[in-house]
Amino acid sequence: MSTRFATLDPDGRITRVYRGKRLQESDVLVPEQAPISAGMSRSEFDEDWALRPLAARVKDGLVQIPPRFKVDGENLVPKALAELVSEGLEPIPPGQKLLGERFVPMSKAEKLEAGLLYPEEEHQVKLGLCLARRYDAYVAELDPIRFDIDRARINGEAVELARMEALYRAKDAEIRKRFPKP
């Protein structure tokens, strides 16, 4: 079994790993199981040539982590899309919103607000919102009048019936004016 050596530059970088006889007096003996290669720094290893923990090597600036990766134990793993978005490395996918750590589809109203709808879709959403508001107003404001009209019709109160029908038409016009169709 041959002996393994490493040549180090003055900064402690490994410039060469070889087997055989020591070429220079300054070359150091390296155990066979040591995971070394040229370009690594001696400070990445402990005194027994075992690789120091990744987190410690990152902290000391010996290992550079690409921006799209993170340390997970002794491994570099890709960051999740939510992490990339929160760090400004990726945009939020169109039509999605970030809710906690996951993406969910935007509602039609949110897409409208963000300007993500086609003109015909935008019109449909605006029309839907208008009709929903009108419906709520009809239920809250016109239904009671309608019940009074029905009561006047059943009781044969012609004057009250005419007054309530005029009030109904006026309230209907007011609601339509308040919530115009797009």
C-alpha positions in Angstrom: 0.0 0.0 0.0 1.4 3.4 -1.0 1.5 6.5 1.1 -0.7 9.5 0.2 0.5 13.0 0.4 -0.8 16.6 -0.3 1.1 19.6 -1.3 -0.2 22.9 0.3 0.5 26.4 -0.9 1.3 29.2 1.7 -2.4 30.0 2.1 -3.2 26.3 3.1 -4.8 25.4 -0.2 -4.2 21.9 -1.5 -2.5 22.1 -4.8 -1.8 18.5 -5.4 -2.6 15.0 -4.0 -0.4 12.1 -4.9 0.8 8.6 -3.8 4.3 7.4 -3.4 7.4 9.0 -1.9 7.2 12.5 -0.4 8.3 15.0 -3.1 8.9 18.0 -0.9 9.7 18.2 2.7 6.7 20.5 3.2 4.2 18.0 1.8 1.9 16.5 4.4 0.9 12.9 5.0 -2.8 12.3 4.4 -4.9 9.3 5.5 -6.3 7.2 2.7 -9.9 7.8 3.7 -9.5 11.6 3.8 -11.9 13.2 1.2 -9.4 15.6 -0.2 -8.8 17.1 -3.7 -6.8 19.9 -5.2 -8.4 23.3 -4.6 -9.7 22.5 -1.1 -8.3 24.3 1.9 -6.6 22.6 4.8 -8.9 24.5 7.2 -11.9 22.6 5.8 -10.6 19.6 7.7 -9.9 18.8 11.4 -6.5 17.7 12.7 -7.3 14.1 11.6 -8.2 15.1 8.1 -11.9 14.5 8.6 -14.1 17.0 6.9 -15.5 19.6 9.3 -19.3 20.0 9.4 -20.7 21.9 6.4 -22.4 24.6 8.5 -19.0 25.4 10.1 -17.2 25.5 6.7 -20.0 27.8 5.4 -19.7 30.0 8.4 -16.0 30.4 8.0 -16.5 31.3 4.3 -14.8 28.1 3.0 -17.8 26.9 1.1 -19.9 29.3 -1.0 -23.6 28.4 -1.2 -25.3 29.3 -4.5 -28.2 31.6 -3.9 -30.8 29.0 -4.9 -29.6 26.4 -2.3 -29.5 26.0 1.4 -27.7 23.9 4.0 -29.7 20.8 5.2 -27.5 18.9 7.6 -24.4 18.0 5.6 -26.0 18.6 2.2 -26.9 21.5 0.0 -30.5 21.2 -1.2 -32.5 23.4 -3.5 -34.7 26.0 -1.9 -38.4 25.7 -2.2 -40.1 28.1 -4.7 -41.8 29.9 -1.7 -38.3 30.6 -0.3 -37.0 31.8 -3.6 -40.0 34.2 -3.9 -39.7 35.5 -0.4 -35.9 36.2 -1.0 -36.7 38.0 -4.3 -35.0 35.4 -6.5 -38.1 34.4 -8.3 -41.4 36.2 -9.1 -44.7 34.9 -7.8 -46.2 32.7 -10.6 -48.9 34.6 -12.6 -52.4 34.0 -11.2 -51.0 32.8 -7.9 -50.5 34.3 -4.5 -48.3 33.2 -1.6 -50.3 32.1 1.4 -47.9 31.1 4.2 -45.4 28.8 2.5 -47.6 27.7 -0.4 -49.1 29.1 -3.5 -52.8 29.3 -4.1 -54.7 30.5 -7.1 -55.9 34.2 -7.0 -59.6 34.8 -7.0 -61.1 36.5 -10.1 -61.4 39.8 -8.1 -57.7 39.6 -7.2 -56.7 38.8 -10.8 -58.8 41.8 -11.9 -57.1 44.0 -9.3 -53.6 42.8 -10.4 -54.5 43.4 -14.1 -54.1 39.7 -15.0 -57.4 39.2 -16.9 -58.1 39.5 -20.6 -60.6 42.3 -21.4 -63.5 40.0 -21.9 -62.8 38.2 -18.6 -62.4 41.5 -16.9 -65.8 42.6 -18.2 -67.4 39.3 -17.0 -65.9 39.7 -13.5 -67.0 43.4 -13.3 -70.5 42.4 -14.4 -70.6 39.6 -11.9 -69.6 41.9 -9.1 -72.2 44.4 -10.2 -75.0 41.8 -10.3 -73.9 40.4 -6.9 -74.1 43.9 -5.3 -77.4 44.5 -7.0 -78.8 41.2 -5.7 -77.7 42.0 -2.1 -79.4 45.4 -2.4 -82.6 43.9 -3.9 -82.8 41.4 -1.0 -82.2 44.0 1.6 -84.1 47.0 0.2 -86.7 45.8 -2.4 -87.9 42.5 -0.9 -89.6 44.3 2.1 -91.4 46.6 -0.4 -92.4 43.6 -2.5 -94.0 42.0 0.6 -95.9 45.2 1.2 -97.2 45.2 -2.4 -98.4 41.6 -2.1 -100.1 42.4 1.2 -101.8 45.5 -0.3 -102.9 43.4 -3.4 -104.3 40.6 -1.1 -106.2 43.1 1.1 -107.5 45.0 -1.9 -105.9 48.3 -0.9 -105.7 50.0 -4.3 -104.2 53.4 -3.1 -101.6 51.7 -1.0 -100.8 49.3 -3.8 -100.2 52.2 -6.3 -98.0 54.0 -3.7 -96.0 50.9 -3.0 -95.5 50.0 -6.7 -94.2 53.6 -7.3 -91.9 53.2 -4.3 -90.7 49.9 -5.7 -89.9 51.3 -9.2 -88.1 54.3 -7.6 -86.0 52.0 -5.3 -85.2 49.7 -8.3 -84.0 52.7 -10.3 -81.9 53.9 -7.4 -80.2 50.5 -7.0 -79.5 50.2 -10.7 -78.0 53.7 -10.6 -75.9 52.9 -7.6 -74.6 49.7 -9.2 -74.4 50.4 -12.9 -73.5 47.6 -15.3 -69.9 48.0 -16.7 
